[in-house]
Amino acid sequence: MPDTSTEEDWDMIIRPKGRLFDLKLKEVWKYRDLLMLFVKRDFTAQYKQTILGPLWHIIQPIFTTLMFLIVFGKIANIPTDGVPPILFYMSGITIWNYFSACLNSTSNTFVANAGIFGKVYFPRLVIPLSTVASNLIKFVIQFLLLTAVIIFFIVVKGVHFHLDISLLMIPVLLLMMAAMGLGLGIIVSSLTTKYRDLTILISFAVQLLMYATPVAYPLSFLKGNRFASWIQWNPLTPIMEAFRYALFQQGSFSVGSLLYSTAFIIIVLFAGLLMFSKVERTFMDTV
């Protein structure tokens, strides 16, 4: 009789989570090829049956900039801290679009991917991370458009910008926006497994949040206003102001404000990962 008592050598052993905060980040790295596959899927599937395809990433900020220019620039006559209005609005729209895209996309992770989650095993955190990465491609396209417009103003309009080492802040600010969008998104995604109404409310909430963030106006415009303190406590405000400061050397930039935003993001991201890890174990029973 053959000896069947010896243990077999398995390539992978899937065990139930023993701890609440068990993200298995090593497995996420092991599945990096799958993550890149999801990135490609997210980017191509969105525009596969459209005429203009990725050009929408250029058309959208252009039309939004023109709308802001008319409403906030011409009608409301809001100053732009000495920055040409087109550049002011386009810069704010560019980084805001990245944050809102990350938040909106990751907030539906469990519900939108329930079919995949129920059929095959992989680290569930791969999905929201791939969403953040795929939206980075859209940001790069819009940032290149912003760069082209800045060069146009320098060469044709003769506008002078003092470029310095503060440009190196841009990748850090982008990482902060990604972490904020990821943290808030997976919190909402964890809650939507039981409360589906949140998927309807989140897009409306993001629109309101944009007006509570200095995207279409500078923070200096609110000095003396009763709402100024509320806007300053918005953790996205220092990031937005620092982004414009890095590009144009204009804005209410301070290291203390960025440290506040960093601390807030760490707390939100930690809370989001904790909720994600908890819901991941039982969400198939409620979705």
TORTIMI-383256 format. One record per residue (C-alpha): residue in three letters; y, x, z. Coordinates in steps of 0.05 Angstrom, whole numbers, plus 5000, padded with zeros to 4 digits. Example, Ala and Ser with C-alpha at 12.3 -4.5 7.8 and 13.67 -1.06 7.14 Angstrom:
Ala491052465156;Ser497952735143;
***
This chain:
Met500050005000;Pro506950284982;Asp511650425040;Thr517249895038;Ser520350085104;Thr524950625077;Glu532150415065;Glu534550364993;Asp540550754969;Trp546050264950;Asp552350434912;Met556349934953;Ile555249555017;Ile559648935029;Arg560348785102;Pro564448235137;Lys570948465167;Gly570148685239;Arg577548735254;Leu583448295237;Phe587648855207;Asp582349145161;Leu585649245093;Lys580649745066;Leu585950155030;Lys580750665009;Glu577350114969;Val583949914938;Trp584650634912;Lys577350614889;Tyr578949994848;Arg585350294817;Asp582350204747;Leu581749464760;Leu588849454786;Met591349754721;Leu587149244683;Phe590648684721;Val597349004706;Lys595848994632;Arg593248274637;Asp599548024673;Phe604248354624;Thr600748154559;Ala598247464578;Gln605247224596;Tyr607947324526;Lys601647294483;Gln603446634451;Thr610946734448;Ile615146924387;Leu619847424419;Gly614947704470;Pro617748254515;Leu624648154484;Trp625447594534;His626348134586;Ile632648344549;Ile635047644529;Gln634647364600;Pro639247874634;Ile644247844576;Phe644947084580;Thr645147094656;Thr650547624654;Leu654647214605;Met653946604651;Phe656247004712;Leu661947284671;Ile664446584655;Val663146244722;Phe664646794772;Gly669247234730;Lys673546754690;Ile673246104729;Ala672546344801;Asn676346994786;Ile672247394836;Pro673848144835;Thr668448664820;Asp670749264861;Gly673749614801;Val667149604762;Pro667449284693;Pro664948564704;Ile659348614653;Leu656549234687;Phe657448934756;Tyr653648294740;Met648248634699;Ser646749144752;Gly645948614805;Ile641648174760;Thr637148764741;Ile634848944811;Trp634948214835;Asn630348014778;Tyr625248524802;Phe625348264873;Ser624947524854;Ala619347664804;Cys615248024857;Leu616347474908;Asn614946894861;Ser608747214830;Thr605447444895;Ser606946794931;Asn601446444892;Thr596046984898;Phe590546594933;Val591445934897;Ala592246224827;Asn586346694833;Ala581546264873;Gly576746244814;Ile576246994809;Phe575947094885;Gly570046614890;Lys565746954837;Val566447704844;Tyr568048194900;Phe573848684898;Pro579348834949;Arg583848224947;Leu590048644958;Val589148904887;Ile592048254858;Pro598948264892;Leu599549014882;Ser598148934808;Thr603548394805;Val608648854836;Ala606649404787;Ser606948954725;Asn613848714745;Leu615949444748;Ile614949474673;Lys619848904665;Phe624849254711;Val624349894669;Ile625949494606;Gln632049164638;Phe634349814670;Leu634150154602;Leu638549584576;Leu643349694634;Thr643450444619;Ala645050304546;Val650849854565;Ile653450374614;Ile653250904560;Phe656950424513;Phe662550334564;Ile663051094575;Val663051284501;Val666750704469;Lys670950414525;Gly672651074557;Val670550844627;His669251424674;Phe663751414726;His662751974776;Leu655252114776;Asp652352494835;Ile646152584877;Ser646551854900;Leu642851674836;Leu636551934870;Met636951324916;Ile634950854860;Pro627350974864;Val627750894940;Leu631750244934;Leu626749994882;Leu620950144929;Met624549754984;Met625449154938;Ala618149194919;Ala615949224992;Met620448645010;Gly617948214953;Leu610648394968;Gly611348255042;Leu614847585035;Gly610347394976;Ile603747505012;Ile606447135073;Val607946535030;Ser601346614993;Ser597546605059;Leu601145975080;Thr600145615014;Thr592645605024;Lys593945035073;Tyr600944805055;Arg601544724979;Asp608644464984;Leu611045174994;Thr609545344921;Ile614744824901;Leu619845034953;Ile619445784941;Ser622945804873;Phe628545374902;Ala629045824963;Val629446444919;Gln635346144881;Leu638945994946;Leu637546694971;Met640746984909;Tyr647446654927;Ala646646914998;Thr646047614969;Pro651947984936;Val649047934866;Ala654947584832;Tyr660347824880;Pro661748454921;Leu660948464996;Ser668348675002;Phe670347994973;Leu667747655036;Lys672048045085;Gly675247555133;Asn670646995109;Arg666646625163;Phe660246725123;Ala661147475117;Ser657147645179;Trp651247215155;Ile651247565087;Gln651448245121;Trp645348075163;Asn641547925099;Pro636948535092;Leu637648505016;Thr645148605020;Pro645049355038;Ile640049484982;Met644349114931;Glu650649474952;Ala647150154953;Phe644450034883;Arg651349924855;Tyr654050514895;Ala648650964864;Leu650750744794;Phe658250664799;Gln660350984866;Gln663050304886;Gly660449854942;Ser659749795017;Phe654450325024;Ser652250565093;Val646150925119;Gly645850485181;Ser645349855139;Leu639750155097;Leu636050345161;Tyr636649625184;Ser633749385118;Thr628149895123;Ala626249655193;Phe626348925170;Ile622049085109;Ile616849455152;Ile616348865199;Val615748365142;Leu610648785105;Phe606448895167;Ala606548145184;Gly604847975112;Leu598848455110;Leu596448185177;Met596747465152;Phe593547655086;Ser587848005121;Lys586647395166;Val586946875111;Glu582747285063;Arg576547165105;Thr576846405104;Phe581446185047;Met575745955001;Asp574445395051;Thr581445115044;Val583545264973;
***
